[in-house]
């Protein structure tokens, strides 16, 4: 049955709602969930009131392998306030009924426009997949900050929704390792938030801290004050001073009555007695028992992890669009290149030299628009070999004093030391032609697009600014 709400131009056919150019699919309580079929629609509306079931539906969509599905706009067709982190952070909003579709239309179109800008490379590692999925979700929602959220259902106690959703309870510490990798690659900047300690056996974060007997590790013990009698210097547990007649304390050594604490006696410490092995001790051991795998951890052997707040960088935004394929570290070892950090140091030296010597220096770049596609076709080793050939070919156009670096897997940076700006433009133009010739020959069925630019250096140039001026506009294309 098809219903047509003429006033709002809303057409309803069972679970499918059409409004203007968008198709919405309504997920209801008794529906059999088939996320693969969602690709035919633009938006998912969840019309379920039970928090656990809503969370399940959201997880099935956000963990789907197809980016067209895991990036889909999801809205709640409900006025219910949910407290579940997964629901609140991984859905795009709520509306009371389908008569309010106009209130979310602009947001949906904005998300769709961002999705269309994203390339989805065939990546070579699980870590790269997770980084891409996280950056994709953040970019399509115009989100710049990844905050750690305290979460009872998280294996480590904190949750990064866009990333942690892909991990099961026992493996969530893997999310922290991937975020560290992304930070090292320059995709995020971080701010310290908290430190957590996890089990050294299973990396579980739910630990029961206990005071245990140093002899048998039992936590079943009782404590009593240790009493020091000043006149005769006797020291013993308070039970040695107690009698069965009254509440007075009598010294078992000299039989004198202890009347005033601080004058006749003091209580310098506490004595523990283990109810399991009857061992007496003053200093107990602290153990952390993992509630997941039951391992007894010495607290000094717990595994520490830093919980951080992550801010996406311009490079991260660029990678969100063009894809992360996790080969920058391998490319740094190519003959004829230096690491990006060394490139920046050498560039700073070059700017300092401009203060004293009157000549021109420039930097340029060659950007391979479809490097991610090339990586997916070739695989890591073959792409590294191709990039090595490309670097050696481009290097032949440079002076021995010029230096080369990979900014990322798509972008190669060059210095043009003691070179006029027009000459540098001519060299970079020739580099573009050589690169297109090599790549077109290697990939007849792949459309190769190469971007180049040159920026002149001067005594007031800042290294990061000079590089950013060339590279980061790519993120807006």
RODO-2510 file (C-alpha; in nm, 4 decimals, decimal comma):
residues 477
     n   res          X          Y          Z
     1     x     0,0000     0,0000     0,0000
     2     x     0,1341     0,3390    -0,1008
     3     x     0,0428     0,6473     0,1012
     4     x     0,0966     0,9924    -0,0448
     5     x     0,1186     1,2844     0,1979
     6     x     0,0509     1,5516    -0,0641
     7     x     0,1200     1,8434     0,1648
     8     x     0,4746     1,7302     0,2461
     9     x     0,5315     1,5313    -0,0763
    10     x     0,6059     1,2215     0,1355
    11     x     0,5419     0,8838    -0,0288
    12     x     0,5294     0,5779     0,1991
    13     x     0,5454     0,2229     0,0635
    14     x     0,5786    -0,0250     0,3507
    15     x     0,9230     0,0446     0,5040
    16     x     1,0351     0,2794     0,2276
    17     x     0,9734     0,6534     0,2452
    18     x     1,0437     0,8835    -0,0468
    19     x     1,0762     1,2555     0,0162
    20     x     1,2028     1,4838    -0,2597
    21     x     1,5055     1,3071    -0,4107
    22     x     1,5873     1,0929    -0,1062
    23     x     1,4822     0,7404    -0,0147
    24     x     1,4561     0,6480     0,3516
    25     x     1,4361     0,2927     0,4855
    26     x     1,2627     0,2415     0,8208
    27     x     1,4013    -0,0368     1,0409
    28     x     1,1294    -0,1637     1,2747
    29     x     1,1277    -0,3991     1,5721
    30     x     1,0273    -0,7213     1,3973
    31     x     1,2231    -0,6681     1,0765
    32     x     1,4899    -0,9163     0,9762
    33     x     1,8028    -0,7038     0,9592
    34     x     1,9766    -0,7237     0,6185
    35     x     2,2314    -0,4382     0,5993
    36     x     2,3476    -0,5435     0,2491
    37     x     2,0137    -0,4224     0,1109
    38     x     2,0527    -0,0764     0,2634
    39     x     2,2759     0,0284    -0,0251
    40     x     1,9608     0,0928    -0,2312
    41     x     1,8588     0,3743     0,0048
    42     x     1,9952     0,7108     0,1103
    43     x     1,9070     0,7177     0,4791
    44     x     1,8261     0,4667     0,7531
    45     x     1,5512     0,5524     1,0034
    46     x     1,5417     0,3330     1,3153
    47     x     1,1931     0,3049     1,4621
    48     x     1,2746     0,0947     1,7701
    49     x     1,2383     0,1947     2,1340
    50     x     1,4510    -0,0757     2,3033
    51     x     1,8013     0,0661     2,3600
    52     x     1,9806    -0,2672     2,3241
    53     x     1,8170    -0,3407     1,9879
    54     x     1,8844     0,0098     1,8564
    55     x     2,2503    -0,0302     1,9542
    56     x     2,2644    -0,3637     1,7713
    57     x     2,1252    -0,2130     1,4489
    58     x     2,3709     0,0784     1,4624
    59     x     2,6638    -0,1615     1,5143
    60     x     2,5603    -0,3764     1,2194
    61     x     2,5615    -0,0725     0,9910
    62     x     2,8744     0,1010     1,1209
    63     x     3,0839    -0,2188     1,1083
    64     x     2,9743    -0,3205     0,7577
    65     x     3,2558    -0,3772     0,5072
    66     x     3,0968    -0,1668     0,2323
    67     x     3,1800     0,2026     0,2881
    68     x     2,8557     0,3042     0,1185
    69     x     2,6749     0,1288     0,4024
    70     x     2,8924     0,2051     0,7057
    71     x     2,8950     0,5762     0,6155
    72     x     2,5162     0,5970     0,5643
    73     x     2,3206     0,8636     0,7517
    74     x     2,1326     0,7039     1,0428
    75     x     1,8524     0,8814     1,2276
    76     x     1,6314     0,7692     1,5122
    77     x     1,2601     0,7846     1,4461
    78     x     1,1939     0,8398     1,8120
    79     x     1,1707     1,0956     2,0912
    80     x     1,3198     0,8504     2,3430
    81     x     1,6359     0,9660     2,5205
    82     x     1,8986     0,6939     2,4949
    83     x     2,2024     0,6777     2,7219
    84     x     2,4008     0,4266     2,5165
    85     x     2,7254     0,5785     2,3807
    86     x     2,7064     0,3810     2,0558
    87     x     2,3626     0,5245     1,9788
    88     x     2,4319     0,8848     2,0717
    89     x     2,7690     0,9102     1,9002
    90     x     2,7178     0,6993     1,5869
    91     x     2,3770     0,8201     1,4758
    92     x     2,3152     1,1551     1,3097
    93     x     2,0132     1,2780     1,5009
    94     x     1,6494     1,2083     1,5791
    95     x     1,3071     1,3188     1,4620
    96     x     0,9644     1,2486     1,6097
    97     x     0,7977     1,1298     1,2872
    98     x     0,8386     1,1102     0,9105
    99     x     0,6449     1,4366     0,8845
   100     x     0,9662     1,6088     0,9995
   101     x     1,1957     1,4798     0,7243
   102     x     1,2520     1,8345     0,6049
   103     x     1,4398     1,9047     0,9320
   104     x     1,7178     1,6575     0,8441
   105     x     1,7313     1,6934     0,4650
   106     x     2,0115     1,9520     0,4599
   107     x     2,2239     1,7430     0,6959
   108     x     2,1698     1,4299     0,4874
   109     x     2,2709     1,6085     0,1665
   110     x     2,5817     1,7463     0,3388
   111     x     2,6853     1,3965     0,4541
   112     x     2,6241     1,2570     0,1054
   113     x     2,8326     1,5319    -0,0537
   114     x     3,1220     1,4506     0,1810
   115     x     3,0885     1,0783     0,1050
   116     x     3,1152     1,1492    -0,2687
   117     x     3,4506     1,3239    -0,2170
   118     x     3,6083     1,0165    -0,0583
   119     x     3,8240     0,7661    -0,2463
   120     x     3,8173     0,4127    -0,1103
   121     x     4,1513     0,2438    -0,1848
   122     x     4,2140    -0,1274    -0,1579
   123     x     4,4285    -0,1181     0,1538
   124     x     4,7014    -0,3594     0,2515
   125     x     4,6537    -0,4013     0,6259
   126     x     4,3920    -0,4198     0,8979
   127     x     4,5411    -0,1109     1,0619
   128     x     4,5014     0,0895     0,7418
   129     x     4,1392    -0,0244     0,7125
   130     x     4,0632     0,0937     1,0654
   131     x     4,2336     0,4296     1,0101
   132     x     4,0406     0,4845     0,6876
   133     x     3,7059     0,3921     0,8447
   134     x     3,7650     0,6248     1,1388
   135     x     3,8773     0,9193     0,9287
   136     x     3,5949     0,8607     0,6790
   137     x     3,3285     0,8708     0,9487
   138     x     3,4783     1,1821     1,1057
   139     x     3,5227     1,3638     0,7747
   140     x     3,1720     1,2911     0,6446
   141     x     3,0280     1,4313     0,9710
   142     x     3,2580     1,7371     0,9693
   143     x     3,4030     1,6131     1,2968
   144     x     3,7558     1,7224     1,3889
   145     x     3,7995     1,5769     1,7386
   146     x     3,7946     1,2163     1,8579
   147     x     3,7147     1,2202     2,2289
   148     x     3,7573     0,9253     2,4679
   149     x     3,4244     0,8549     2,6345
   150     x     3,3935     0,6693     2,9677
   151     x     3,1971     0,3552     2,8827
   152     x     3,1001     0,0675     3,1095
   153     x     3,0797    -0,1819     2,8215
   154     x     3,4306    -0,1034     2,6956
   155     x     3,7038    -0,3539     2,7718
   156     x     3,9396    -0,0699     2,8696
   157     x     3,6830     0,1606     3,0265
   158     x     3,6994     0,4221     2,7491
   159     x     3,5487     0,4283     2,4030
   160     x     3,6351     0,6031     2,0758
   161     x     3,3018     0,5407     1,8971
   162     x     3,4138     0,5780     1,5341
   163     x     3,7018     0,3359     1,5881
   164     x     3,6149     0,1185     1,8885
   165     x     3,2895     0,0028     1,7265
   166     x     3,5050    -0,2249     1,5072
   167     x     3,6587    -0,4122     1,8029
   168     x     3,5144    -0,6720     2,0338
   169     x     3,5260    -0,6348     2,4097
   170     x     3,8555    -0,8221     2,4588
   171     x     4,0477    -0,6508     2,1776
   172     x     3,9679    -0,2840     2,2345
   173     x     4,3246    -0,2049     2,3365
   174     x     4,3981    -0,2510     1,9645
   175     x     4,2129     0,0744     1,9047
   176     x     4,4700     0,2586     2,1181
   177     x     4,7587     0,1079     1,9203
   178     x     4,5989     0,2146     1,5917
   179     x     4,5448     0,5682     1,7203
   180     x     4,9120     0,5823     1,8216
   181     x     5,0050     0,4713     1,4694
   182     x     4,7812     0,7375     1,3160
   183     x     4,9368     1,0007     1,5412
   184     x     5,2890     0,8943     1,4404
   185     x     5,1830     0,9299     1,0757
   186     x     5,0721     1,2882     1,1454
   187     x     4,7013     1,2202     1,0930
   188     x     4,6137     1,3292     1,4473
   189     x     4,7524     1,5532     1,7148
   190     x     4,6818     1,4396     2,0677
   191     x     4,6195     1,5762     2,4144
   192     x     4,6670     1,3607     2,7243
   193     x     4,3389     1,2713     2,8961
   194     x     4,3943     0,9769     3,1326
   195     x     4,6081     0,6690     3,1931
   196     x     4,4609     0,3214     3,2306
   197     x     4,6174    -0,0075     3,3349
   198     x     4,5084    -0,3402     3,1884
   199     x     4,5702    -0,7090     3,2508
   200     x     4,9072    -0,8308     3,1191
   201     x     4,7442    -1,1542     3,0030
   202     x     4,4297    -1,0503     2,8118
   203     x     4,4529    -0,6669     2,8138
   204     x     4,1237    -0,6485     3,0016
   205     x     4,0536    -0,3251     3,1838
   206     x     3,8154    -0,4556     3,4509
   207     x     4,0405    -0,5349     3,7449
   208     x     3,9608    -0,6160     4,1071
   209     x     4,2314    -0,4649     4,3263
   210     x     4,2839    -0,6715     4,6440
   211     x     4,5087    -0,6725     4,9504
   212     x     4,6427    -1,0269     4,9807
   213     x     4,8557    -1,2336     5,2168
   214     x     5,2219    -1,2351     5,1026
   215     x     5,2463    -1,6062     5,1853
   216     x     4,9344    -1,7616     5,0255
   217     x     4,7777    -1,4744     4,8197
   218     x     4,4470    -1,5041     5,0019
   219     x     4,2463    -1,1849     5,0436
   220     x     4,0693    -1,3304     5,3522
   221     x     4,2432    -1,1539     5,6382
   222     x     4,1617    -0,9474     5,9463
   223     x     4,3499    -0,6543     6,0908
   224     x     4,4188    -0,5342     6,4436
   225     x     4,6246    -0,2564     6,5934
   226     x     4,9839    -0,3171     6,6954
   227     x     5,0457    -0,1753     7,0468
   228     x     5,3759    -0,0418     7,1828
   229     x     5,3952    -0,0162     7,5666
   230     x     5,6405     0,2621     7,6543
   231     x     5,7579     0,1575     8,0081
   232     x     5,8703    -0,1956     7,9187
   233     x     5,8999    -0,1569     7,5379
   234     x     5,6757    -0,4566     7,4694
   235     x     5,5246    -0,4578     7,1207
   236     x     5,2430    -0,6904     7,0209
   237     x     4,8926    -0,7156     6,8739
   238     x     4,6183    -0,5506     7,0759
   239     x     4,4668    -0,8917     7,1566
   240     x     4,7741    -0,9612     7,3724
   241     x     4,6742    -0,6659     7,5958
   242     x     4,3033    -0,7402     7,6204
   243     x     4,1508    -0,9288     7,9123
   244     x     3,8222    -1,1117     7,9604
   245     x     3,7064    -0,9131     8,2623
   246     x     3,6822    -0,5534     8,1402
   247     x     3,7865    -0,3209     7,8609
   248     x     4,1186    -0,2325     8,0169
   249     x     4,4435    -0,3028     7,8360
   250     x     4,7038    -0,4806     8,0484
   251     x     5,0611    -0,5394     7,9398
   252     x     5,1365    -0,9136     7,9162
   253     x     5,5041    -0,8479     7,9933
   254     x     5,4962    -0,6160     8,2996
   255     x     5,1249    -0,6468     8,3971
   256     x     5,0808    -0,2686     8,4127
   257     x     4,7534    -0,1159     8,2930
   258     x     4,7685     0,0973     7,9800
   259     x     4,5663     0,4087     8,0607
   260     x     4,6449     0,6908     7,8220
   261     x     4,7400     0,6566     7,4544
   262     x     5,0355     0,8760     7,3771
   263     x     5,1457     0,8682     7,7416
   264     x     5,1543     0,4982     7,8334
   265     x     5,1441     0,3507     7,4854
   266     x     5,0853     0,4150     7,1154
   267     x     4,9638     0,2228     6,8107
   268     x     5,2468     0,2478     6,5582
   269     x     5,1081     0,0117     6,2972
   270     x     4,8513    -0,2502     6,1985
   271     x     4,9010    -0,6265     6,2063
   272     x     4,7187    -0,8516     5,9618
   273     x     4,6289    -1,2172     6,0191
   274     x     4,5454    -1,4393     5,7213
   275     x     4,2391    -1,6548     5,7864
   276     x     4,3579    -1,9076     5,5282
   277     x     4,7136    -1,9853     5,6410
   278     x     4,7172    -1,7906     5,9752
   279     x     5,0286    -1,6040     5,8678
   280     x     5,0776    -1,2684     6,0406
   281     x     5,2160    -0,9722     5,8496
   282     x     5,2319    -0,5950     5,8544
   283     x     5,2702    -0,5240     5,4828
   284     x     5,0257    -0,6891     5,2456
   285     x     5,0688    -0,7347     4,8717
   286     x     4,8354    -0,5562     4,6300
   287     x     4,7100    -0,7738     4,3456
   288     x     4,4855    -0,6897     4,0513
   289     x     4,2650    -0,9825     3,9583
   290     x     4,1321    -0,9632     3,6027
   291     x     3,7567    -1,0256     3,5974
   292     x     3,7808    -1,1334     3,2336
   293     x     4,0471    -1,4070     3,2437
   294     x     4,0967    -1,4417     3,6261
   295     x     4,4714    -1,3716     3,6034
   296     x     4,6294    -1,2459     3,9280
   297     x     4,8420    -0,9481     3,8243
   298     x     5,1085    -0,7840     4,0362
   299     x     5,0198    -0,4158     4,0067
   300     x     5,3723    -0,3293     3,8930
   301     x     5,3257    -0,5658     3,5966
   302     x     4,9992    -0,4181     3,4686
   303     x     5,0182    -0,2808     3,1140
   304     x     4,9761     0,0992     3,0976
   305     x     4,7950     0,2780     2,8152
   306     x     4,7575     0,6518     2,7685
   307     x     4,4051     0,7669     2,6903
   308     x     4,4246     1,0743     2,4688
   309     x     4,2018     1,3216     2,2926
   310     x     4,2788     1,3215     1,9196
   311     x     4,2457     1,6192     1,6848
   312     x     4,2460     1,5527     1,3100
   313     x     4,5227     1,7378     1,1272
   314     x     4,5146     1,8786     0,7741
   315     x     4,7120     1,5750     0,6674
   316     x     4,4465     1,3590     0,8321
   317     x     4,1764     1,5405     0,6365
   318     x     4,3720     1,4838     0,3159
   319     x     4,4069     1,1144     0,3975
   320     x     4,0352     1,0936     0,4820
   321     x     3,9657     1,1905     0,1203
   322     x     4,2442     1,0105    -0,0646
   323     x     4,2805     0,7040     0,1576
   324     x     4,5511     0,5722     0,3881
   325     x     4,7428     0,2703     0,2594
   326     x     5,0101     0,2503     0,5274
   327     x     5,3261     0,2548     0,3175
   328     x     5,4889     0,5839     0,4180
   329     x     5,7421     0,4114     0,6453
   330     x     5,8482     0,1768     0,3665
   331     x     5,8823     0,4660     0,1201
   332     x     6,1104     0,6535     0,3608
   333     x     6,3795     0,3936     0,2957
   334     x     6,3924     0,4468    -0,0814
   335     x     6,7314     0,5403    -0,2203
   336     x     6,7673     0,9099    -0,3008
   337     x     6,5102     1,0273    -0,0441
   338     x     6,5148     1,1550     0,3136
   339     x     6,2448     1,1288     0,5780
   340     x     5,9918     1,4099     0,6025
   341     x     6,1402     1,5183     0,9373
   342     x     6,4899     1,5471     0,7885
   343     x     6,3441     1,7266     0,4839
   344     x     6,1988     1,9905     0,7161
   345     x     6,5292     2,0333     0,9013
   346     x     6,7234     2,0741     0,5750
   347     x     6,4604     2,3189     0,4545
   348     x     6,5042     2,5242     0,7708
   349     x     6,8794     2,5363     0,7108
   350     x     6,8156     2,6491     0,3535
   351     x     6,5922     2,9341     0,4727
   352     x     6,8649     3,0417     0,7155
   353     x     7,1184     3,0465     0,4279
   354     x     6,8960     3,2883     0,2367
   355     x     6,9713     3,5493     0,5032
   356     x     7,3377     3,5573     0,4044
   357     x     7,3474     3,4716     0,0346
   358     x     7,1449     3,6426    -0,2333
   359     x     7,0085     3,3575    -0,4421
   360     x     6,6741     3,1895    -0,5012
   361     x     6,5474     2,8606    -0,3582
   362     x     6,2135     2,6887    -0,4016
   363     x     6,0223     2,3770    -0,3048
   364     x     5,7851     2,1785    -0,5209
   365     x     5,5700     1,8684    -0,5146
   366     x     5,4362     1,5983    -0,7419
   367     x     5,1039     1,4517    -0,6266
   368     x     4,9680     1,1261    -0,7703
   369     x     4,5907     1,1583    -0,7567
   370     x     4,5267     0,7834    -0,7795
   371     x     4,8161     0,6446    -0,5765
   372     x     4,5693     0,4480    -0,3611
   373     x     4,4296     0,2746    -0,6697
   374     x     4,7814     0,1934    -0,7854
   375     x     4,8598     0,0451    -0,4427
   376     x     4,5509    -0,1705    -0,4553
   377     x     4,6476    -0,3084    -0,7962
   378     x     5,0179    -0,3665    -0,7321
   379     x     5,0466    -0,4572    -0,3675
   380     x     5,3084    -0,3144    -0,1333
   381     x     5,6345    -0,4515    -0,2750
   382     x     5,5562    -0,3798    -0,6394
   383     x     5,4374    -0,0301    -0,5593
   384     x     5,7555     0,0336    -0,3642
   385     x     5,9550    -0,0794    -0,6696
   386     x     5,7510     0,1493    -0,8968
   387     x     5,7971     0,4445    -0,6620
   388     x     6,1696     0,3760    -0,6520
   389     x     6,1822     0,3919    -1,0338
   390     x     5,9820     0,7147    -1,0263
   391     x     6,2102     0,8762    -0,7672
   392     x     6,5257     0,7827    -0,9568
   393     x     6,3814     0,9222    -1,2795
   394     x     6,2762     1,2480    -1,1131
   395     x     6,6032     1,2703    -0,9238
   396     x     6,7918     1,2864    -1,2547
   397     x     6,6380     1,6326    -1,3115
   398     x     6,7697     1,7707    -0,9841
   399     x     7,1012     1,9077    -0,8659
   400     x     7,3052     1,6879    -0,6289
   401     x     7,2372     1,9393    -0,3502
   402     x     6,8593     1,9086    -0,3863
   403     x     6,6721     1,6759    -0,1520
   404     x     6,3611     1,4620    -0,1975
   405     x     6,1054     1,3258     0,0514
   406     x     5,7705     1,1475     0,0546
   407     x     5,5176     1,3627     0,2384
   408     x     5,2770     1,0706     0,2191
   409     x     5,2165     0,7790    -0,0162
   410     x     5,0664     1,0145    -0,2767
   411     x     5,2916     1,3198    -0,2559
   412     x     5,6648     1,3666    -0,3241
   413     x     5,8368     1,6873    -0,2083
   414     x     6,1450     1,8405    -0,3756
   415     x     6,3832     2,1222    -0,2924
   416     x     6,5293     2,3396    -0,5682
   417     x     6,8417     2,4879    -0,4090
   418     x     6,9955     2,7921    -0,5769
   419     x     6,7400     2,7743    -0,8582
   420     x     6,5364     3,0593    -1,0044
   421     x     6,1587     3,0297    -0,9648
   422     x     6,0944     3,0074    -1,3425
   423     x     6,3595     2,7381    -1,3780
   424     x     6,2029     2,5435    -1,0910
   425     x     5,8647     2,5691    -1,2641
   426     x     6,0179     2,4312    -1,5818
   427     x     6,1792     2,1396    -1,3950
   428     x     5,8552     2,0488    -1,2126
   429     x     5,6640     2,0669    -1,5411
   430     x     5,9099     1,8235    -1,6982
   431     x     5,8771     1,5999    -1,3925
   432     x     5,5019     1,5906    -1,4442
   433     x     5,5424     1,4797    -1,8065
   434     x     5,7951     1,2091    -1,7107
   435     x     5,5702     1,0822    -1,4310
   436     x     5,2644     1,0672    -1,6545
   437     x     5,4637     0,8818    -1,9197
   438     x     5,5927     0,6213    -1,6718
   439     x     5,2600     0,5648    -1,4973
   440     x     5,0523     0,5613    -1,8153
   441     x     5,2831     0,2977    -1,9569
   442     x     5,2476     0,0887    -1,6397
   443     x     4,8703     0,1326    -1,6033
   444     x     4,6963     0,1551    -1,9368
   445     x     4,3470     0,1138    -1,7869
   446     x     4,3925     0,3545    -1,4956
   447     x     4,3445     0,7240    -1,5532
   448     x     4,6516     0,8909    -1,4057
   449     x     4,6164     1,2480    -1,2859
   450     x     4,9213     1,4295    -1,1503
   451     x     4,9247     1,7652    -0,9755
   452     x     5,2349     1,9793    -0,9314
   453     x     5,3233     2,3142    -0,7792
   454     x     5,6251     2,5242    -0,6843
   455     x     5,6578     2,7674    -0,3921
   456     x     5,9382     3,0210    -0,3623
   457     x     6,1268     3,0453    -0,0345
   458     x     6,2391     3,3692     0,1277
   459     x     6,4013     3,4752     0,4549
   460     x     6,0626     3,5047     0,6279
   461     x     5,9363     3,1630     0,5136
   462     x     5,8175     2,9144     0,7764
   463     x     5,8833     2,5480     0,6969
   464     x     5,5379     2,4160     0,7872
   465     x     5,3628     2,7083     0,6195
   466     x     5,5603     2,6663     0,2969
   467     x     5,4768     2,2948     0,2758
   468     x     5,1145     2,3411     0,3800
   469     x     5,0656     2,6101     0,1165
   470     x     5,1266     2,3479    -0,1497
   471     x     5,0021     2,0234    -0,0022
   472     x     4,6933     2,0933     0,2044
   473     x     4,4782     2,2622    -0,0622
   474     x     4,4449     1,9063    -0,1987
   475     x     4,2105     1,8286     0,0901
   476     x     3,9600     2,0816    -0,0422
   477     x     3,9540     1,9589    -0,3998
***
